[in-house]
């Protein structure tokens, strides 16, 4: 049965009908694609960079007690943003422990970077204590039977004292973007930073002339390539990258796209379209080779007599954190560039040919360079990294032998 309203020739589509349907279909596809793109943009955090609970710890309150010292400590620099710390807080004492579940595997097989990270956290804690009216006295490695108990900090009342370094704590961020290549950091500033870093067996060597920077930069690029070519190191490095906004808010750790130092367009695309491990590592290599190495004003190496000594590693961490706070207060950018020491540790732990070990010793002939970094004048403001809340790092909130809440 047919209707009088049925167009003549219903069984055949006219050219006009085909064009109408084609236009409707193309429009529908465009709308659907736009909807999917918007969904991925929201899911990837394109419109929410640096927001949410994972970034709330950077709003550091005025310190008034031991718990506020821990709040400052969790904002310290640390390798791969693993945040490998646990704190036990009492009215007159804070104990600092290593979290053995938050390691970087073959990237840090000798736990050098973990102990340096803990030294950074300890320095923040000690730096903010006078602002809270507390005198903090640290004892490193207080329990010989427990190497994970890295420090005991005894607290006593004292007069409140302001400090520009304490004020810099919530503004200190690792800057992986380009620096102003044509603007050097003055010799006077480098000397002041060196003097501040040295002590407790730690010395600071600057690689600042053209030949030194070229040699260190070339070795850093080759070390990056070696890590990417090493299946175990490549996998252990990648497991701490966070690309999804929901994962950042849930895990509150790791290296994010926003903090990668990539240009804004690349960061946006990487959030919308999921990237593979190979693409992430390609971006890391390009960023190291084309941006971070050539724009550094100088490279620094923290040197100790014995690179295996846990106390020396903690002291080096304290020195680096102190340096970075000073630089932040001065408007200077810093970024750890530790690919060379990471390959040195890999060579030792896996019994590989000590190629990078020899070349690093040629660059830094006296002592052991256990942390290396770059310094320069920033071109953009460095974004914050996600942080776990104080409640998540207290000893009574987790088992030190438990598994981390991570999903890779």
Helices and strands as residue ranges (DSSP letters): H 15-43, G 53-58, H 66-73, G 79-81, E 85-90, E 93-98, G 105-108, H 112-129, G 130-132, E 134-140, E 149-157, H 164-168, G 169-171, H 187-197, E 203-207, H 210-229, H 231-238, E 241-242, H 245-251, E 255-256, H 264-272, H 277-287, I 288-292, H 293-295, E 298-304, H 310-329, E 332-336, H 339-350, H 355-363, E 368-377, G 390-393, G 395-397
